[in-house]
């Protein structure tokens, strides 16, 4: 039988701070789950791109949107908004930013292991 684990974002295993945002990571059951908190006017291209040193976000994401509105632009030009209660699956190659005055909070089940991590 596998070991039972309970963890909380109130006590994350790791925190990565970057301009206008932060990532809280929990390691559980062999997986890494991330909670991203992005303040109004946060944008991947200005906040995380200098850390990632890539043209666009290369991390694929499978995420639940807790609060705020996140606008996403894929490298092919396709754009859409993610709102509270949405679940999104993003492939590599995108930029995203906060729309409005409410912070965006997401819980990401994939793609956060190396997100905003200095290389």
VOMAR-934485 format. One line per 5 residues: number of its first residue (from 1); for each residue z, y, x of N, C-alpha, C. Coordinates in steps of 0.05 Angstrom, whole numbers, plus 5000, padded with zeros to 4 digits. Layout:
<recs>
NUM	Z Y X Z Y X Z Y X | ...
</recs>
This chain:
<recs>
1	5000 4976 5017 5000 5000 5000 5000 5025 5018 | 4984 5045 5009 4983 5069 5025 5008 5087 5021 | 5013 5103 5040 5035 5121 5040 5031 5144 5020 | 5051 5151 5005 5050 5174 4986 5055 5199 5002 | 5039 5220 4997 5042 5245 5011 5042 5268 4990
6	5059 5287 4994 5058 5312 4978 5061 5335 4997 | 5042 5354 4995 5042 5377 5012 5038 5402 4994 | 5044 5425 5006 5042 5450 4991 5028 5471 5008 | 5012 5488 4995 5000 5510 5009 5022 5531 5016 | 5045 5528 5004 5068 5545 5011 5077 5540 5040
11	5071 5516 5050 5077 5508 5078 5053 5494 5090 | 5032 5510 5095 5007 5497 5106 5012 5487 5134 | 4995 5468 5142 4996 5457 5169 4984 5477 5189 | 4966 5493 5180 4953 5513 5198 4944 5537 5182 | 4945 5560 5193 4935 5585 5181 4916 5598 5200
16	4892 5606 5191 4873 5621 5207 4869 5648 5193 | 4875 5669 5207 4871 5696 5197 4846 5708 5208 | 4832 5724 5191 4808 5738 5199 4807 5764 5183 | 4791 5783 5190 4790 5808 5175 4788 5804 5145 | 4806 5815 5130 4807 5816 5101 4810 5788 5088
21	4820 5769 5104 4823 5742 5092 4839 5723 5110 | 4844 5700 5098 4858 5679 5114 4851 5652 5101 | 4855 5632 5118 4850 5604 5110 4876 5589 5115 | 4886 5575 5095 4909 5558 5098 4900 5529 5096 | 4907 5513 5115 4898 5485 5116 4921 5465 5113
26	4916 5445 5097 4934 5422 5093 4920 5397 5102 | 4933 5381 5118 4922 5355 5126 4937 5334 5110 | 4922 5319 5093 4934 5300 5075 4915 5277 5070 | 4925 5252 5072 4909 5229 5066 4885 5226 5083 | 4886 5236 5107 4863 5236 5125 4842 5257 5120
31	4848 5275 5101 4829 5297 5094 4841 5324 5101 | 4825 5344 5103 4834 5371 5108 4825 5387 5084 | 4845 5399 5069 4840 5415 5046 4846 5444 5053 | 4829 5463 5046 4834 5491 5053 4836 5508 5029 | 4854 5528 5031 4856 5549 5011 4847 5574 5024
36	4825 5585 5015 4815 5611 5025 4824 5633 5007 | 4834 5655 5020 4842 5679 5005 4827 5702 5017 | 4810 5714 5001 4792 5735 5010 4798 5761 4994 | 4804 5782 5008 4811 5808 4996 4786 5823 4987 | 4790 5842 4968 4767 5858 4960 4753 5870 4985
41	4727 5871 4984 4709 5880 5005 4705 5860 5027 | 4717 5836 5025 4712 5815 5045 4684 5805 5042 | 4671 5799 5065 4645 5787 5066 4643 5769 5090 | 4632 5745 5086 4629 5726 5108 4615 5739 5132 | 4593 5753 5127 4576 5763 5149 4591 5783 5166
46	4611 5797 5156 4626 5817 5172 4653 5807 5181 | 4664 5787 5167 4691 5777 5173 4691 5752 5190 | 4675 5732 5182 4676 5706 5195 4652 5702 5215 | 4629 5714 5209 4606 5710 5227 4612 5717 5256 | 4627 5738 5262 4634 5743 5290 4650 5720 5304
51	4664 5705 5288 4679 5682 5298 4661 5658 5300 | 4645 5653 5279 4628 5629 5278 4604 5632 5297 | 4594 5656 5301 4571 5662 5318 4546 5647 5309 | 4542 5645 5282 4519 5633 5271 4505 5654 5252 | 4480 5650 5246 4465 5669 5229 4478 5670 5201
56	4485 5647 5190 4498 5646 5164 4519 5623 5165 | 4534 5621 5143 4555 5600 5143 4542 5573 5143 | 4549 5557 5162 4538 5530 5165 4556 5508 5153 | 4579 5516 5143 4597 5497 5131 4589 5491 5102 | 4586 5465 5096 4582 5458 5067 4609 5460 5053
61	4608 5468 5028 4633 5472 5013 4633 5457 4987 | 4655 5445 4980 4660 5433 4953 4686 5446 4944 | 4684 5466 4927 4708 5482 4922 4713 5488 4893 | 4739 5492 4887 4748 5501 4861 4756 5530 4863 | 4746 5546 4845 4751 5575 4845 4775 5582 4828
66	4797 5591 4840 4822 5596 4827 4822 5624 4815 | 4813 5645 4830 4813 5672 4820 4792 5689 4834 | 4786 5711 4821 4766 5730 4832 4738 5720 4828 | 4719 5738 4836 4690 5732 4834 4678 5731 4861 | 4665 5709 4868 4652 5706 4894 4622 5705 4890
71	4608 5723 4902 4578 5723 4901 4568 5708 4925 | 4548 5690 4920 4537 5674 4942 4507 5679 4943 | 4497 5682 4968 4468 5684 4972 4461 5663 4992 | 4444 5644 4983 4435 5623 5001 4413 5634 5019 | 4408 5621 5042 4388 5630 5061 4360 5632 5048
76	4355 5616 5027 4329 5617 5014 4327 5640 4994 | 4348 5656 4991 4348 5679 4973 4360 5675 4946 | 4366 5650 4939 4379 5644 4914 4407 5656 4913 | 4414 5670 4892 4440 5682 4889 4454 5674 4863 | 4480 5672 4864 4496 5665 4840 4525 5674 4844
81	4540 5675 4823 4568 5683 4824 4585 5659 4816 | 4608 5656 4830 4628 5636 4823 4652 5650 4812 | 4663 5640 4790 4685 5653 4776 4708 5633 4772 | 4732 5644 4765 4755 5626 4761 4748 5603 4743 | 4756 5579 4751 4751 5555 4736 4726 5540 4744
86	4708 5554 4759 4683 5541 4768 4689 5522 4791 | 4672 5502 4794 4672 5484 4816 4644 5487 4828 | 4643 5492 4854 4617 5496 4867 4613 5477 4891 | 4588 5469 4895 4580 5453 4918 4558 5469 4932 | 4566 5479 4956 4547 5496 4971 4538 5480 4996
91	4512 5482 5001 4501 5470 5025 4503 5490 5048 | 4498 5481 5072 4497 5499 5095 4477 5521 5091 | 4482 5544 5103 4462 5566 5102 4467 5585 5079 | 4488 5600 5080 4494 5620 5059 4512 5642 5070 | 4513 5664 5055 4531 5686 5059 4546 5689 5032
96	4570 5699 5033 4584 5705 5007 4603 5728 5011 | 4610 5740 4988 4627 5763 4989 4642 5766 4962 | 4664 5781 4964 4681 5786 4940 4668 5808 4923 | 4667 5804 4897 4657 5824 4878 4681 5835 4863 | 4684 5861 4863 4705 5874 4847 4731 5878 4864
101	4753 5883 4849 4778 5891 4862 4799 5869 4862 | 4792 5845 4853 4811 5823 4853 4805 5804 4876 | 4826 5796 4891 4822 5777 4912 4810 5751 4902 | 4793 5738 4918 4782 5712 4912 4800 5691 4925 | 4808 5671 4909 4823 5648 4919 4807 5623 4912
106	4802 5607 4933 4787 5581 4928 4803 5559 4942 | 4800 5535 4931 4810 5511 4944 4786 5494 4950 | 4783 5489 4976 4759 5475 4986 4766 5447 4996 | 4752 5428 4986 4757 5400 4992 4739 5389 5014 | 4721 5406 5025 4702 5398 5045 4693 5423 5061
111	4690 5421 5086 4678 5442 5101 4697 5462 5114 | 4723 5458 5112 4741 5478 5123 4754 5471 5149 | 4749 5447 5159 4761 5438 5184 4755 5457 5208 | 4730 5467 5209 4723 5485 5231 4718 5513 5222 | 4722 5519 5197 4717 5546 5186 4734 5567 5199
116	4722 5589 5208 4736 5611 5221 4753 5602 5245 | 4743 5581 5258 4757 5571 5282 4742 5581 5307 | 4756 5594 5325 4744 5603 5349 4733 5579 5365 | 4709 5583 5375 4696 5561 5390 4701 5563 5420
</recs>
